[in-house]
Amino acid sequence: MPLRRLAAWAFVMAALLAVAILGFEGWWIHRLMDAGTDVAVWKLGGLALASIAVVIGAVGFGLDRILVARESDHRSLPARPEFFDFDEMNQPMHIKEMGGQRLKDLSFVVFDTETTGLRPSAGDEIISIAGVRIENGEVETATAFTRLVNPGRTIPKSSIKFHGITDDMVAGEAPLRDVLPGFKDFIGDAVLVAHNADFDMKFLSLKEVATGICIDNLVLDTLFLSLFLEHGSQNHSFDAIAERLGIDIEGRHTALGDAIATARVFLRMVEMLEARGVTTLRQAIESARHLEHVRRMAEQF
């Protein structure tokens, strides 16, 4: 629930309780006076005001506790904005070699990154990268790749509230140029999968010259697959997709937690794709590419 709506409801409830208390006090005074009891009205009025103060204080305390809980609950944070770099959508040439293979027969690596911010072209850096393999329709969490990365710069507080990674946590970690070779070996020639993949791939592509590592694997994006499979839905954030598919997310806004959850979402999507007649890698990529074309056309208007 949005903060403003939550606060409004809290104070509406406080006002209704205050009115109820005043009404009860008025009714009680009227009964005492009818019975001929000597009523110290000012005392009863003071009691009513004290009761109202207690109610408002209780509501304020409850609201404060809710806000504190929201600060530490990653589910209340806004979703990462959709990031589209259409150059990243141009798949490598080995689509000709692998495109005809059935989705269920392929090896996938589902990956995610955490970063200092949302602007890779303006100096933001990767601070965590993780991936899990999917083999034979199973998510291999036991062999997952996960690393913290020293970004060589401070991590903004506005970013820390999302992923919880601080400067102290990455101070002793290796820089990306030393981490990417291990990630490249881990993914091998597997098809990559990510949610809002353009965002993560942009960070990696910008580091090709500095690291000498080129990640040119074929990529499937669960964001575009969701647009294809559930085009009637207005919300294609990762949290919304996971909720619709009944996938629990453990470790939200951690690279490994999000990668594992994305892998489980992707496996459900493979089943949904097959039900639509989309059974091969080429068909899945073409479905996403069609949606890319529609969005690119829409940007002209």
C-alpha positions in Angstrom: 0.0 0.0 0.0 1.4 3.5 -0.9 2.7 5.5 2.0 0.2 8.4 1.6 -2.8 6.0 1.4 -1.5 4.2 4.5 -1.1 7.4 6.5 -4.5 8.7 5.3 -6.3 5.5 6.5 -4.5 5.7 9.8 -5.7 9.2 10.6 -9.2 8.5 9.3 -9.4 5.6 11.8 -8.0 7.8 14.5 -10.6 10.5 13.8 -13.4 7.9 13.8 -12.2 6.6 17.1 -12.0 10.1 18.5 -15.6 10.8 17.4 -16.7 7.5 19.0 -15.1 8.4 22.3 -16.6 11.9 22.4 -20.0 10.4 21.6 -19.7 7.9 24.4 -18.6 10.5 26.9 -21.5 12.7 25.9 -24.0 9.9 26.3 -22.5 9.0 29.7 -22.6 12.5 31.0 -26.3 12.8 29.9 -27.1 9.6 31.8 -25.4 10.8 35.0 -27.2 14.1 34.8 -30.6 12.4 34.3 -29.9 10.3 37.3 -29.2 13.5 39.4 -25.5 12.6 39.9 -23.2 15.5 40.6 -21.1 15.6 37.5 -17.8 17.3 37.2 -18.1 17.9 33.5 -14.6 19.3 33.2 -13.2 16.1 34.6 -15.1 14.0 32.2 -14.1 16.3 29.3 -10.5 15.9 30.4 -10.9 12.1 30.4 -12.3 12.3 26.9 -9.4 14.3 25.7 -7.0 12.0 27.4 -8.6 9.0 25.7 -8.4 10.7 22.3 -4.7 11.4 22.9 -4.1 7.8 23.8 -5.9 6.7 20.6 -3.9 9.1 18.4 -0.7 8.1 20.1 -1.4 4.4 19.5 -2.2 5.0 15.9 1.0 7.0 15.5 3.1 4.3 17.1 1.5 1.6 14.9 2.2 3.7 11.8 5.8 4.2 12.8 6.3 0.5 13.3 4.8 -0.2 9.8 7.1 2.4 8.2 10.1 0.8 10.0 9.1 -2.6 8.7 8.7 -1.2 5.2 12.3 0.2 5.3 13.7 -3.3 5.9 11.2 -5.2 3.6 12.6 -5.4 0.1 9.2 -6.2 -1.3 8.1 -2.6 -0.6 10.9 -1.2 -2.7 10.1 0.0 -6.3 11.0 -2.4 -9.1 14.1 -1.8 -11.2 13.0 0.3 -14.2 12.7 -1.4 -17.5 15.9 -0.8 -19.5 16.0 -1.2 -23.2 19.2 -1.1 -25.3 18.0 -2.4 -28.7 21.6 -3.0 -29.8 21.9 -5.7 -27.1 18.9 -7.5 -28.6 20.8 -8.4 -31.7 21.6 -12.0 -31.1 25.0 -13.5 -32.0 25.4 -15.4 -35.3 25.4 -18.8 -33.6 21.6 -18.6 -33.4 21.9 -20.5 -36.7 23.6 -23.4 -34.9 21.5 -23.5 -31.8 18.2 -22.0 -32.9 16.6 -25.3 -33.9 17.2 -27.0 -30.6 14.3 -27.7 -28.3 14.2 -25.4 -25.2 14.0 -28.5 -22.9 17.2 -29.9 -24.4 19.3 -26.8 -23.9 21.6 -25.7 -21.0 20.8 -22.3 -19.5 22.6 -20.1 -17.1 20.2 -17.7 -15.3 22.1 -14.7 -13.9 21.6 -11.4 -12.2 23.7 -8.5 -11.1 23.5 -5.9 -8.3 25.0 -2.5 -9.1 25.8 0.9 -7.7 23.0 2.5 -9.7 20.9 2.4 -12.8 23.2 4.2 -15.3 26.0 2.0 -16.6 27.0 4.6 -19.2 27.4 7.2 -16.5 29.9 5.3 -14.3 27.7 2.9 -12.3 29.4 -0.4 -11.6 28.6 -4.1 -10.8 29.0 -5.0 -7.2 27.6 -8.5 -7.2 27.1 -11.1 -9.9 25.5 -14.6 -9.6 24.3 -17.3 -11.9 22.7 -20.8 -11.7 22.6 -23.5 -14.3 19.5 -25.2 -15.6 20.2 -28.7 -16.9 17.5 -31.2 -17.9 14.8 -28.9 -16.5 16.4 -28.7 -13.0 17.9 -25.6 -11.3 21.3 -26.6 -10.0 21.6 -24.3 -6.9 24.4 -26.4 -5.3 26.8 -25.3 -8.1 25.8 -21.7 -8.3 28.3 -19.0 -9.2 28.1 -15.9 -6.8 30.7 -13.2 -6.2 30.8 -9.8 -4.6 32.7 -7.3 -6.7 34.8 -4.3 -5.7 33.4 -1.4 -7.9 36.3 0.9 -7.2 33.9 3.6 -6.1 31.6 4.3 -3.2 28.2 2.7 -3.2 25.4 5.3 -2.8 23.1 5.0 0.1 20.1 5.1 -2.3 21.4 1.9 -3.8 22.3 0.2 -0.5 18.6 0.3 0.6 17.9 -2.1 -2.3 20.6 -4.7 -2.1 22.1 -4.1 1.3 25.7 -4.3 0.0 27.9 -1.7 1.7 31.4 -0.3 0.9 32.9 -2.4 3.8 31.4 -5.6 2.4 33.2 -5.1 -1.0 36.4 -3.5 0.2 38.4 -6.7 0.2 36.7 -8.2 -2.9 38.3 -8.5 -6.4 37.5 -6.0 -9.1 35.3 -7.0 -12.0 38.2 -7.7 -14.3 39.3 -10.5 -12.0 35.8 -11.8 -11.5 34.5 -12.0 -15.1 36.9 -14.7 -16.3 35.4 -17.1 -13.7 31.9 -16.1 -14.7 32.8 -16.6 -18.4 34.1 -20.1 -17.6 30.9 -20.9 -15.6 28.5 -19.9 -18.3 30.4 -21.7 -21.1 28.3 -21.8 -24.2 25.0 -22.0 -22.3 22.0 -19.8 -23.3 21.8 -16.9 -20.8 18.5 -15.9 -19.1 17.8 -12.8 -17.1 14.9 -10.5 -16.3 15.3 -7.1 -18.0 18.4 -8.6 -19.5 19.4 -5.5 -21.4 20.2 -3.8 -18.1 22.7 -6.5 -17.0 24.1 -7.1 -20.5 24.8 -3.4 -20.9 27.1 -3.4 -17.8 28.9 -6.4 -19.1 29.3 -5.1 -22.7 30.8 -1.8 -21.5 33.5 -3.7 -19.7 34.7 -5.8 -22.7 37.6 -3.5 -23.5 38.8 -3.1 -19.9 38.5 -6.8 -19.0 39.1 -8.5 -22.4 36.0 -10.6 -21.7 33.2 -10.7 -24.3 29.9 -12.2 -23.2 28.3 -13.1 -26.6 26.1 -15.9 -25.6 22.5 -16.1 -26.8 20.1 -14.4 -24.3 16.5 -14.9 -23.4 14.7 -12.2 -21.4 11.9 -13.2 -19.0 10.6 -9.6 -19.3 9.9 -10.0 -23.0 8.7 -13.6 -22.6 6.2 -12.3 -20.0 5.0 -9.7 -22.5 4.5 -12.4 -25.1 2.8 -14.9 -22.7 0.7 -12.4 -20.7 0.2 -9.5 -23.0 -3.0 -8.6 -21.3 -1.3 -7.9 -18.0 -0.2 -4.3 -17.3 2.5 -5.2 -14.8 5.6 -7.1 -15.9 7.9 -6.3 -13.0 9.7 -9.4 -11.7 7.8 -9.4 -8.4 4.4 -9.3 -10.3 5.4 -12.1 -12.7 6.7 -14.3 -9.8 3.4 -13.7 -7.9 1.3 -14.6 -10.9 3.3 -17.8 -11.4 3.3 -18.8 -7.7 7.0 -18.5 -7.4 8.4 -17.5 -3.9 11.4 -15.2 -3.9 14.0 -15.8 -1.2 16.7 -13.2 -1.0 15.1 -10.5 -3.1 17.5 -7.9 -4.4 20.5 -10.2 -4.0 22.1 -11.4 -7.2 21.9 -15.1 -6.2 18.4 -14.9 -4.8 17.0 -13.2 -7.8 18.9 -15.5 -10.2 17.4 -18.6 -8.5 13.9 -17.1 -8.5 14.3 -16.1 -12.2 15.4 -19.6 -13.1 12.2 -21.0 -11.5 10.1 -18.4 -13.3 11.8 -19.3 -16.6 11.0 -23.0 -16.2 7.4 -22.2 -15.7 7.5 -20.0 -18.8 9.0 -22.8 -20.9 5.9 -24.9 -20.1 3.7 -22.0 -21.1 5.7 -21.4 -24.3 5.3 -25.1 -25.3 1.6 -24.8 -24.7 1.6 -21.9 -27.3 3.6 -24.0 -29.8 6.9 -22.3 -29.0 9.3 -25.2 -28.5 12.6 -24.2 -30.0 15.2 -21.5 -29.0 14.7 -19.7 -32.4 11.0 -19.5 -31.8 11.4 -18.1 -28.3 13.9 -15.5 -29.5 11.7 -14.5 -32.4 8.8 -14.0 -30.0 10.9 -11.6 -28.0 12.2 -9.9 -31.1 8.7 -9.2 -32.4 7.9 -7.5 -29.2 11.1 -5.5 -29.4 10.0 -4.3 -32.8 6.6 -3.2 -31.5 8.1 -1.2 -28.7 10.7 0.4 -31.0 7.9 1.5 -33.3 5.9 2.9 -30.3 8.8 5.0 -29.3 8.5 7.1 -32.5 5.1 8.4 -31.4 
